[in-house]
Amino acid sequence: MENKRSTMLRAMTRDGSARLIVINSREMVNEMRGAHVTAPTATAALGRTVTAASMIGTMLPEAGDTVSITFDGDGEIGKLIAVGDYFGNVKGYIENPLADPPRKPNGKLDVGAAVGRGTLAFVKCVGEGDPQTGMTEIVTGEIAEDIATYFAMSEQVPTLLSLGVLVDRDYSCLAAGGVLVQLLPFPDEATVDLIERNAQALGNISKLFEMGLSNKAIADIAMKDVPYDVFDELEVGYKCDCERGRMLKKIKSLGEAEIKNMLSEQEAEGKPRELTAICRFCNTEYTYGEDELLGK
């Protein structure tokens, strides 16, 4: 499943102090919303998470590597998962796509309340070694602050992260995007001070994209008075890698006895002797008959 593409810009300060990633993720978030039919607050929560996973995925060292970000809070959203790959493509899952608590007093969607408190886990699958895992407590549930805190606490990498999703009146995504600035070893203190100063102008990132600003224009805001070079621009998207054969293997892993039992239950309910699996990332349905399931 591959859909419309969002755009990403990657850059670095000329003095090697920091790297910068800017993404306009509106298309990605709309495809995500179409797959999960999310309510506004759920759209904002998962939209921010897949936007972050896309950017973080492109920092992985090799093609085939992935990063999984999981928010497991006590809010009505339940579990929130986004998986990004080396190319910046991403897929996501939300346990309760209809989560939509009352708005904040200022009228904004209350993503923090919908996510709640709990744990944030990162799993990086890099190369052929064991997955690299890390976990922190959810601080605010607003996604960006929690991910930046994870980088600071678990990986000791100072990170500035701004994420935003603006939901339109028809519940579609009107604007979405993110900016990630991450300090590299031994940064110049003057550069760091300028980046911190410029961060104040990135608080409402979705508004900047709604205004029609390009990735480069937003990068210019983030790097005002800081010389930097763009080293590439990418097209990225919401892309699920599920396939019929892989889903069949998962069902077969239940064992022949369990599969026969499930088929008998279907027959007892007057239904065909077949089983249907649904991918939790894109909601694609795969139906398998008895011969496929039992290898006849």
Beta strands, then each sheet from edge to edge (+ up, - down):
strand 1: 2-13
strand 2: 18-24
strand 3: 66-73
strand 4: 79-85
strand 5: 90-94
strand 6: 118-125
strand 7: 132-137
strand 8: 159-167
strand 9: 173-183
strand 10: 228-239
strand 11: 274-278
strand 12: 285-289
sheet 1: 8+ 9- 2+ 1- 10+
sheet 2: 5+ 4- 3+ 6- 7+
sheet 3: 11+ 12-
end
